[in-house]
């Protein structure tokens, strides 16, 4: 019995060492597993936060692009109105008179003459055009609509109506229409330049979402 148990007694230290190594490895794996789970959860939270910031930044950039487009369109419209619709007296007076004749002709009316007087107002020049037409009520109403909806920025200041006893269905109408010219020294509105994207927004928009770490088998 003594001889049989002697080899086990000699190997007892080795067995205890193996058991100790297994216990230590198990503890290390348990601690690593807990640490890995916590680290994975933290990285996933960071990923979600970065994705939210990325999406918020993308929405902010889209809002900036929309506002920039609106400003650009508004600037173009102001430039067109200031330089084309108003223009200077030297550039727009003759075409304006021609346009007025075309408008009356479009309504089926024909003024004998168009007279005008001028006055200076701050930053612009005012012209008051007067003319008389004769026609049916429907035609006069049509001319009034054309004048009021004209893109030439015409303001109907006064209308005088009289009846002809010999032709009761024909109206004699005196129109007084005002237009404004841009002053010779006035300048058009400054063009809006596209706004540069802030570096922080560009960098945030370019960032890709964080990825989860590798599994325990690939950890170092």
Secondary structure, 3 states (H helix, E strand, C coil): CHHHHHHHHHHHHHHHHHHHHHHHHHHHHHHHHHHHHHHHHHHHHHHHHHHHHHHHHHHHHHHHHHHHHHHHHHHHHHHHHHHHHHCEHHHHHHHHHHHHHHHHHHCCCCCCCEEEEEEEECCEEEEEEEEEEEECHHHHHHHHHHHHCCCCCCEEEEEEEEECCCCCCCEEEEEEEEEEEECCCCCCCCCCCCCCCCHHHHHHHHCCCCCCCCCHHHCC
